[in-house]
Amino acid sequence: MKMRKVNCQHPFTSTDKDSCEVKLDENLFDGKDEEYEVPERFLEDEKWSRSTQILFKDTTILWKQLTDKTYCLSIKTKQLYTIPVVIRKDKRCARVTQLILAVNRMREIPDGMEAFVLLRNCSLDRNKLRDLKPEFGNLTSIENLDIGNNLLKTIPNAIFELHYLRVLRLSVNEIEELPLGFPRLKQLENLRVGSNRLRCLPADFGQCQSLRYLKLASNRLTEFPPQILQLKNLEQLLLSTNKIRLIPLELFDNEKLQMFHADGNPLQQPPIEVTNRGLPNIREYCRAFKKGDIKDDRLKVMFLGATQAGKTTLCQAVTQGKGEDDVERTVGIEQHPFVIREVKIVIWDFAGHLVYYQTHHVFITSDALVILVVNLAQYDGTKQSYDDLIGLWIDNISMRVPNAVILVVGTHIDTVREDGGDPTAKVNDILTKIKSQLDKQKQVLKTRIEHLHDKLDDLQSKKDVSAPSEVEEQQEHILSHQVKHLEYQWQQILQVQLDTPLLVCSKGSNTEGIHQFKDALVRLALDEKLFPERGKNRPKSWKETENLILEERKIMTEGKDRESRTGMRNIDDFVELVIDKIDDMEKREHVHTVLQYLHNLGQVIWFDNIEGLKQFLFINPPVLIDIFKMVIRHQQDKLLEDKQKRWRELVECNLTKTKFELFLRKFKEEGFINHKLLYMLWKKLPAKESEVEWLVKILEQFELCYTEEDTGEMLNPNVSDFKPKEVNKSPAEEPGYETTTTVHTPPRMQQHSMHMQAGSIQQTPITIHAPMQQTPLPVHAPMQQTPTTIQTPIQQPSKHQYS
């Protein structure tokens, strides 16, 4: 490389006793072939040896003395081809133990690395490296090497010459295969090869007995690498976001293993409900499994679709052999256990009206088959028709269960033919548009991922890697997290069976296509790639826990518990009951795992991740569905009017006729329903009045209502009018008024919020009875709404109302 001499001014600034800054108004590099030559008089100046920053126009060099009197050196430039002469001539160069060359857009290792004879920690991450020069292997003192976020496709041979290497990071590259030879790195304790393209490990990998930490997350592993079982000193293993189905239970016999992550895998054994709860719970599962196991071959099948699509009639045709002509509309969700050719399925028939739309997501799980039923007689091929009958449901399922398996079924084919239409052409058109919709979703995700990568690269290129600011670190963390989340979503696109167009008629004795539909159900149910959980063995104690729940449910439904049949149980009390009744259930966390497994099967409902609800277990999900039915249904006002005629119910609910009429009018006109009316609706379950508050919280969790503290009809007449960009007085400043809190409907719910008037349901926004400015809410944070203050008279008593 040519050296370029330029006259320059005295470069030393900000000098003090221990350090100084060198600033040269020149470019250190001029392309790949020319470097600025610093005058010898500057290099010989004792201030140079105390410099902590050397600033060129195009390059920043940072020196930091460490506690052991060695140095950390950071070089930041646009394109680094060689270690600058200005560094190699510096007497501190021979005492560099930490070298940071991150984010320099390097395509190869710079020349001159041999100058760092004591180098122990080397950071080469976030460059564009595809290989390491053979000479790099001469830096045998390196103990910690980071080559992550580069373009490596294989492991450079030079790495196997670093015999003192303890930590090796190769994450976020394009590595497809690890070569033989890792046992040569006898000091290697920490190996990170996450976010690559690995499908297996080399045959000799099990000989790496010094290995304590192994990260293989976000690769393409379809099977658990058996070599890992030979790593007797392994303490931490990360296998998240692969395609692994079976993990040998003997892995967890290794008592040294302290951390294990496998989320994002289609695990069959141990179940994901177990692995998500940590190693102690996994080991408890293994202990119970060894005591005895039993096969569980049930599959949950969910029938979804718009109102009058023919879901219930199709269910009847499958389970009873024919569909009724005038079937009553489904209200809420109904369950139908059934066996097709020795395949056990549990059919869930969901009401199609938008009123029930918000109740579906808690029951739809990733281990369920979703049947999307479309009334072909209503489908006319237009965009509006597609959006209403299909697109809406595809979007909802994508958001709730992004990797769900979906089978599209077209109904009313007899009506289509009578009108001169072609049902086959219609269903093929629907499948084509679904594919287009999914492709568009993937393209949107791809564009967002690329945009975030560009922002991340731009941030990293401007970042001072040796002394990053707190804001830079936070921004990088946020962007990296967003990229990882979107890349996970990219892998979780809906599995729509586009090659299986199904047409059925389930009206009366005409069951055309039902046989083919049953064939498709059985074929999909037996596909282990689609449903890895079905048909796998589970500990006998799990089945015994389920049997105990069935016994408790029987006691409830037979009326032995006459006070309440909601099926609500305190989770702590029920866990104690399980531990007391079942021998192999000894730990609370293990019981929680079984309950989560039964929740996914639909045998119980337990919101274990929701504060305020996780202390309750519903042992009879159909009763929870009844709770929805009694509140969210057609012609609710007429049902309440009928109750007004039965004066005994008013007395039992401590309601006068006048109060009832007042509450009923407010419900019909404004969509507000009082606690007393809810108790009247739920009383026939029966439900205790003390349970109403918790049942309301469940409605709120499903985004079916919001709670408002109603303190009377009067508003404060002294409140000043709201004017944009002006700050009104705080409610606390107004005499005689206090502040209360209102939880409002989140934005996406406002699109389908309900006013039940004159026996019909109108899709109109809920009116907020308060002079206020509402803060917009994040779309995906329904349980964390921004509180809004309402000014109300102190003397007015408050009552809870729901809409």
Steps between C-alpha positions, in 0.01 A plus 500: 500500500636846408550755774372854445686789667306817580601798711263552788455709812575396856238224559485468879194638679325456834821397671503418870722305731389152388362529147458717195322506167669504160310662217633501145305674226588233243363169369703209635427291189468600137343190351670164538851602391591815687532588870576828673846502663496667841812712551761333720513802732140434598560130564803575714314756710419355844147639464441252218555204734241649736242560229160329549348620173665550163256662263539514124231613258422142402626298796473493878762319710430446868748384763397387845736375768370196690555413864785259418688779317414353159288684243168480320520638146200596286522601135198646324511593132293460186719230345794345685763333277803505728597576858623859465872567531416761760382215723777253418763765587328577830687334786165405656427269205701211646288515817158485332291214646158616377435601141168635369462512122121472492284686245777586255346342188809282467490236228823339620723510806728809482873461449726556794309298762825325598594814693264401783713232660307495832149513352243309711163652404421580137171644371444477124119503508266696272726506197481328161756224556473178298821339628805555721852513358721204593735742680222569749569157649839629618325710766500197728451703820138586408252372761183682397409544132183662367433461124124531523286696255719435198464301174678177592371187326746262666740504795840648407786252550703765682266471800616144574853633556385711796570237764427729796158602366235493776212702348403491131204694362390419144134604526313676219701370205408266212673185628339182368734241650753474780817314399678228693771622733331679790651256755837657411382810689553337836440822698173589323226562761256729321384446140230718341381399154146639516316651199677295233388218267621191686315171451729276707823489704827330397552140611788583737319788672417286805872497587493870595502417869604850609183652351268659760286736289354410158267720296338348193183712498342619173652239272342227283532202731220248449639241740672528836878454437589183694858623551367743761422208733876432520577852631514406869613846618233695310326755724299713256332388178297724267302331222221755449334558161595185316282214369584243768215268603659253743757569771637191678390508862843366607639846418348622824674229704810721472492680836751759378245633248370825653329676208302361207301696238300334222212741435399540137534127423208267412586283799328168555721382784522660746193716426550872450281565808770322700811653342361852526494468879868431546735218593355409844164440337655302213676273748175454694329403175775246424461350847122465455537362148733225615238386751250431222358655187183492293419595139300818428369505142236774510489785250313825545314609183367857488219597260526871413329718243250778447143478621278258302805338341365156591741410783244337729329314214840370387575386857169312506570338165837377629381381842140391422508411131274784387442867566173649617323733258403765753783488750497759779773757481807426715529730801860528621695174467383138512702178551440159336734206583509250212700206361573464126664171405666465841621862490370685805405858431330771703299732273463861610221680315546878522223751443575706192346836589749779560358534852678176589810579298701614804428178695668266253868563553539345845369164374702489177837343577794396283422129549149533351375449145300802381216434254415826322145456369392724210146537365570489126148625427592828675842526334489704177873533431524871587761639738232599751351149493842342549591736785173438685479123457867395497759777533374615840539149643842443343626825654354415841652151507835636373511746787390255771661171388741582213599138427149348513398224258195608294272296276257702283158342434243643259133436587158554336626356172143394411381861521791617284413246231132592512603858426714386207833545674809279517592416865837352398600823326393697806700297751807505273468877474486519881811285543687713244409818688599347833842416353527857376402633842764284673764598242419864564538445874842346442604783269396757757701315765798475266491873426475584869789267585720653227409850616592415860828339388587820310424710808706263715796511258481878486491523880793262537708682237468825695543340842814547706561131572757556773292748695135472383249733657207367702258631236688317222498176698128532566419577136707205381331269752152612389577463130663158551198382698262622228702324230502175697124521562420564132736225384317262733168614351643439154542132591149472647280562195163320496501146365196522272430176311491664157516171312182366663191673352197357683138547397213371713125507525372417847134589456266223612577164343719659230850439639703546182867544582469399870688173441790688338492750787534218756789355298675837516444525877653159561793562264589830666450364853750220430762738357767522771668795332182705534393372843802366686317501836218264398553132567799544732538344841465701816556410868214304656477765770391747233206280407419452868491879541262528208278228652492692827384809310227293333386379843487857630310603188250218554442610858435852374266405213298254707404779734690388809653846510177698489654832595697543175549308177733744325785252536720769654761359737773676690820378332693455826220298657464283191874437478497386863210267417697344213812454714288341773308264270768392247812324623746608230400865517734641762591849379277796428689595184445152358125532558507839325661334198228235480228767529661698217505184287130439574429866423648450151279194457194699607434291812549799732541874462786660692638848426833424666678800346241765586520684830164519671372182333776244547376418850187340350457172315188413297456124512206503258567714189143462362375685809740783421350501153154521663624812679568657160172378358296663774656842445614515138204377300228607261197686638646529849261781588197278433645233728531756778149630437369146547674483837320817605174304491633255759491712815660225708826538308498873570459436870778239507733749331399777741348709221186712502297525182595869469872429529474214253325720244765768546786251449323340204441835330865599543603165352268534199582863430870525589638147520575514875410198712493510878644241739151409612389419145811287447427311821143446380630355171760278664292397799344203322843338444485538804770755583567668832469876510857516634618338173357772279802727538736226383274395216499861383880498501484204263270695268753782510782256422308391192456869416122463509448789740673776685433631847390853575435660835163661442430763766171640385350690210638839603826631364687785667351824361813691604733304271650724233447401136774294346711695254773339291857587602377655825539340842183493706498496876561172670185340642659526841499879461123515454311549828276215614619241250721192520686298234399148399656264247342356190625207294406553136451267207829452309511627139444169322203425726344837419452372148265229626375641831135439576185694567218251539186691412151396393594133486783540250873550511643809338870544436536849646769654719430520872420849621723624781294720732770740610650834386848373436779446253576132452858387452545258208583148611742245351316250286650192665468602866136441593565452870717809544277783392591857581282621791268793427377727776136598535379784718210390718318643802626362831153465640385262226529129594682283240393180332678273251372485147608296203458535130 
